[in-house]
Structure formats: structure tokens, C-alpha cells
């Protein structure tokens, strides 16, 4: 009996062990199947997320191409619409059944979309889809600020296997369109920025070159000090490893044997202040890609350089750089279409030209006209000066007393000197006499304030396209007082000369402290007339020459000893043409950024005090270089330069001036 009970117990235990083993095997198999299923779903989710990421990056490429073609914000539903790429069927990734976009409402609507965002990052719906503007630092450009408009692309996909419970994954990519005011710097150069061996110079404000940056001294002392952030695109040539002379300088044996030194970096050192960055373009991309579309083939409005920014558009062709109020481009369009003023001098029958006298512009030669449908002033028979206002502003109607008064007022503000007149203007650098349209800025301000009604935008475009063997130029005089509280911008396709104090409140004799007492400290404006508030002003032209308070046309063709300057102060942002060393040849040094504003007088020991911002975007059509054979040191003597960045441009740009555009692909996130 005892033996039988023992055998029965063993059998029972064996059965129990077997049942437990079976249960364990079943659990393992179930768990293995679950793990396999979860692993498969995880793979499906990760693959769907990769597809969603690819979709939003595709949307970014579409957005980028459309922005580059339009050169502006995308503000309509049509411009934001995007056809989603397919990841299913024949387009399925190898080894998969493909992926499809989820459909539904809210988070379940995974259709690929590009949407404008408000300042909180929420998609904007409705008819007004302009993104909210956010003012702040520019990503990738230390020290710069801009106005950023944000878009987002979203997509959600799942495995295309018919399973309604298949895992889905979403992706979101941020895009940013940032307008960067160019005049927030001391120097912005599209071409090489060269500051080589200057006299003692302290540079405040930002410095940027879209090509090479040359900064060096020759003495080993601190005669070149950089206070702000400096950035460049092409390699910065380190003074410690090789010479930093720009092209042309090396031609002199004395320069070859000398030693170069780096500038003094006074705000954290070279590592903290010097940065290699991507190009910063007024169009948002390089010109060769902006204008590569075949629609622009043979279009004279596409010259291949940013000189188009100051040109008059040809009405027979599409203008690819039309403007928008938030991002001005062609300065002529800003004046013609946004409430500015056009002053067009044309023809050769200026009064007095035939008798070789000074060719004054009389009231009888001026017409206050309108703009035609092509945006150009309507010609009036017998009139050689046409004055028009752009959309939003208006001039008095013809035949009225107000009209006659306005014509007379403008005739007092304008005059023209022919190159062969009794009074002649000679440019010793260009080695020729000029046809000069003289503009009395003070009288022009008065004429405008008394005769222009409506939304005048403080932008004036002045140009002379008369046929002549001698160059046509514009000269600004009597500009010490700018009456427009919102500032003034003057643009021209011609070279512009600025004679005498500009935007200072008065001439040197009126000031409580003359420029000679001004240090090189940033924004020391003690040489302005007491009580005068400077305005945000700009000049945009082919090339810009500064003439002192002592300039005399009668001496312009005489020796340099007859052209002695006097202390003069200018407060104005400059955007113009320039001849960099590499644009001339390897023989001539351009004179660098300190010679960006041109001179024609003997300034030795005399102070040229400047407050503002200097922007170079294109080669000047006025081609004679800074140094020419037989002309070195003859057509001007170097001034004591007191060049200062004007800090008001850090927050306020002159009216209608150009912005750079920075496009960024922002953060990626999943949902």
C-alpha cells in the first residue's frame, strides 16, 4: 500500500510539472508574438515618421523655390498650396507596402500643409494669412536683428496596409523668412570688404562681407580697432598665417617686405567677434539663381547685378523685383508706386544750353505730370523736367493757382549745369566735366510740404537720362536741415554728390562745436547744431562723392592746392556702387572701405565727420579707380576720417530702404 501511494504521488507531481511547463511555453509563445507584433508596429511607426519628415522637407523645398521666385512673403492660399508627394503604390519604398496620409479633422488630418503662424506658433486661418512678425535676433548672424515671419509644414502618415489601426506618425517643420535692415551696420559689402593699414580708426557697429574680409594694420599698434561683430562668407585671411593685403597692394616692393598685424578686437577678441556665415542677400538667394528662370531671358530689367535696385524699370518687360510695402526692392518703384516722388530730367533743350550759359531750370521747363500705366512719368511737350508723385500722394491739378505756385517752387529747388556751360563742374577723378542736376534739398523740402497732399512716403527718385557725351550726375546742396520727421531717402541711377553739411542742423559756422573737436567715439554728435534732431536719411546711387563746405565749381578743374576742404559733417546712410580691388585688376588697390565715399578735395588735416551706415551691393558704373596711373595723390588729399555708425539705425531705417532676406529651415518636431 505504501509503494502504491508513492507511485501515485509521483505521477501527480509529474502531471503538475507538465501542466506548468505547457503553461510556461504558452506564455513564452504569447509574449514572443506580442514582442514581435510590437516590434513590427514600432518599425511601421518609425517608417511612417521618416515618410512624414520627408514630406515636410519636400514642402520646405517648395516654399523656398516660391519665395526665391517671388522675392517676398507668400501671402495667399494659392501660394501656400502644396501637392503632397506620394509614398504609396509604385512610389512605395522598397520592401514596404507604402504609406498614406491620414484623413479626418484636427490631429487626424495628416494632409501635407504649409501654414502661416501667429506669434504664438498657432496656424493662421481665414483670408488674412500673413504671418505675425517677431522682432529679434537673426539666426546664424551674431549681432544682427530682423523681422521674422514664420511658416510651418505638417504631415501625418500611416502604413498603407488597409488596417485602420495601423500606427501613424506626424512631423512638423518650421520655416522662417527674416527681413534684415541693411543699415544696422557700419559696413555691409556684397564684394570684398577691405580695410587695410588705415590711419587710427575705431569701427563701431557691425561689419559684414558677402565675400572676403581683409582687416590688417602695418605698424603692430592699435590703429585699427573693431568694436562690434564682424562676419564674412569667403575665408578670412588670418594675419598670423599669411599676408592680408587685398589684390593690388602686393605690387609694391615696400609692401612685400613689410609685416602685417591683426586689428585690435575690443569686445571679447577675435573668436568672440569674428564669424564665418552664409551669404546675406537682398533677394534671399544668389542672383544667378534668382534670375535663372527662362522667363527672364533677354529681360533688360535683369542686369545680373544689384545695380537694378537703383535703375528705372523698362516697362516693356516684366520687373522681377517689384516691391511690397514690407520689403522694398527697386527704389524707383518705392517712389512711383508707394507714394514717393519722381523727378525726371530729360532732353537737352534746357534753357541757356545753346548760349553756353549756366542751364537753369525755369518754371516754363517744368511740368507736374502723372504716371502712365507702365509706371513712368507722362511726357509733356516742351518740358524737360517732369515731376510726379506715386500712388497715395498727389500734386495740384494743372491750370490752378496751386499748380503754378508748385511749379515755381520746384524751379527754385532745381537747376542744371551743362558740361559746356558758363559754370562748369569738373570731376578730377573721372577726368571730365559733368552735366549736373543741382538739388537744393532745403527748398525741395519746402516745395513738397507746400504742394504734395496725401500719403507722401519721403522717398524721392531723381534721375537724368539726357543723351550726352558727358556723364549726367545729381548734386545735393543745402541739406543741413532735413525737415521731414520721418526721414528722407533720395535715390538715383546717376552718381550723386553731397556738397556741404548734411542732416546736421546747420553749417560749421552755426555749430557750438566744430568737427575738429569730435573724437572717434561712437555716436559723439557734439558737432551738430544745438537743438537739432537728426533724421533717418539715406542716399542710394551709382557712386557717392562727398564735397566739403568749401567746395567751389570755379576751382574744380584747378590744381588740388586750389581745392582745399573745410571741416564738414554728414549724417546719412549710403547705398551705392564701389570698385573693389578684384573688380579693377590685380594691379590697383581699391582704397578699401574707407574710400567707399569718394573725395575730390585736399582734406589733409581737415576733418570729415560721418555718422551713418555704408552699404555696397554692386560695382559702380563710374569706373575710374581710386588710384590711377599718373593720378596718385593728385585728385584728393586724405581727410582725418571720423567715421561712426549711427546707433539710430539700430532701430529705425530710412524710408523705403533695402532689406536683406535670410531664409531659415527651423526646428523639426514629431506629433
HELIX and SHEET records of a PDB file:
HELIX    1   1 UNK A    2  UNK A   70  1                                  69    
HELIX    2   2 UNK A   77  UNK A   80  1                                   4    
HELIX    3   3 UNK A   89  UNK A   91  5                                   3    
HELIX    4   4 UNK A  106  UNK A  108  5                                   3    
HELIX    5   5 UNK A  182  UNK A  184  5                                   3    
HELIX    6   6 UNK A  249  UNK A  251  5                                   3    
HELIX    7   7 UNK A  253  UNK A  256  1                                   4    
HELIX    8   8 UNK A  270  UNK A  273  1                                   4    
HELIX    9   9 UNK A  287  UNK A  290  1                                   4    
HELIX   10  10 UNK A  294  UNK A  296  5                                   3    
HELIX   11  11 UNK A  306  UNK A  310  5                                   5    
HELIX   12  12 UNK A  331  UNK A  337  1                                   7    
HELIX   13  13 UNK A  363  UNK A  365  5                                   3    
HELIX   14  14 UNK A  401  UNK A  413  1                                  13    
HELIX   15  15 UNK A  441  UNK A  451  1                                  11    
HELIX   16  16 UNK A  508  UNK A  510  5                                   3    
HELIX   17  17 UNK A  515  UNK A  517  5                                   3    
HELIX   18  18 UNK A  553  UNK A  555  5                                   3    
HELIX   19  19 UNK A  560  UNK A  562  5                                   3    
HELIX   20  20 UNK A  581  UNK A  584  1                                   4    
HELIX   21  21 UNK A  593  UNK A  595  5                                   3    
HELIX   22  22 UNK A  647  UNK A  650  5                                   4    
SHEET    1   A 4 UNK A  87  UNK A  88  0                                        
SHEET    2   A 4 UNK A  98  UNK A 101 -1                                        
SHEET    3   A 4 UNK A 145  UNK A 159 -1                                        
SHEET    4   A 4 UNK A 113  UNK A 116 -1                                        
SHEET    1   B 4 UNK A  87  UNK A  88  0                                        
SHEET    2   B 4 UNK A  98  UNK A 101 -1                                        
SHEET    3   B 4 UNK A 145  UNK A 159 -1                                        
SHEET    4   B 4 UNK A 133  UNK A 137 -1                                        
SHEET    1   C 5 UNK A  87  UNK A  88  0                                        
SHEET    2   C 5 UNK A  98  UNK A 101 -1                                        
SHEET    3   C 5 UNK A 145  UNK A 159 -1                                        
SHEET    4   C 5 UNK A 168  UNK A 181 -1                                        
SHEET    5   C 5 UNK A 659  UNK A 670 -1                                        
SHEET    1   D12 UNK A 274  UNK A 276  0                                        
SHEET    2   D12 UNK A 230  UNK A 232  1                                        
SHEET    3   D12 UNK A 206  UNK A 209  1                                        
SHEET    4   D12 UNK A 185  UNK A 189  1                                        
SHEET    5   D12 UNK A 614  UNK A 619  1                                        
SHEET    6   D12 UNK A 573  UNK A 578  1                                        
SHEET    7   D12 UNK A 537  UNK A 541  1                                        
SHEET    8   D12 UNK A 488  UNK A 491  1                                        
SHEET    9   D12 UNK A 459  UNK A 464  1                                        
SHEET   10   D12 UNK A 341  UNK A 345  1                                        
SHEET   11   D12 UNK A 385  UNK A 389 -1                                        
SHEET   12   D12 UNK A 366  UNK A 368  1                                        
SHEET    1   E 2 UNK A 193  UNK A 196  0                                        
SHEET    2   E 2 UNK A 213  UNK A 216  1                                        
SHEET    1   F 3 UNK A 201  UNK A 203  0                                        
SHEET    2   F 3 UNK A 224  UNK A 226  1                                        
SHEET    3   F 3 UNK A 264  UNK A 265  1                                        
SHEET    1   G 2 UNK A 393  UNK A 394  0                                        
SHEET    2   G 2 UNK A 453  UNK A 454 -1                                        
SHEET    1   H 3 UNK A 414  UNK A 417  0                                        
SHEET    2   H 3 UNK A 432  UNK A 440 -1                                        
SHEET    3   H 3 UNK A 425  UNK A 427 -1                                        
SHEET    1   I 5 UNK A 414  UNK A 417  0                                        
SHEET    2   I 5 UNK A 432  UNK A 440 -1                                        
SHEET    3   I 5 UNK A 472  UNK A 477  1                                        
SHEET    4   I 5 UNK A 495  UNK A 499  1                                        
SHEET    5   I 5 UNK A 544  UNK A 547  1                                        
SHEET    1   J 3 UNK A 568  UNK A 571  0                                        
SHEET    2   J 3 UNK A 607  UNK A 612  1                                        
SHEET    3   J 3 UNK A 640  UNK A 645  1                                        
END                                                                             
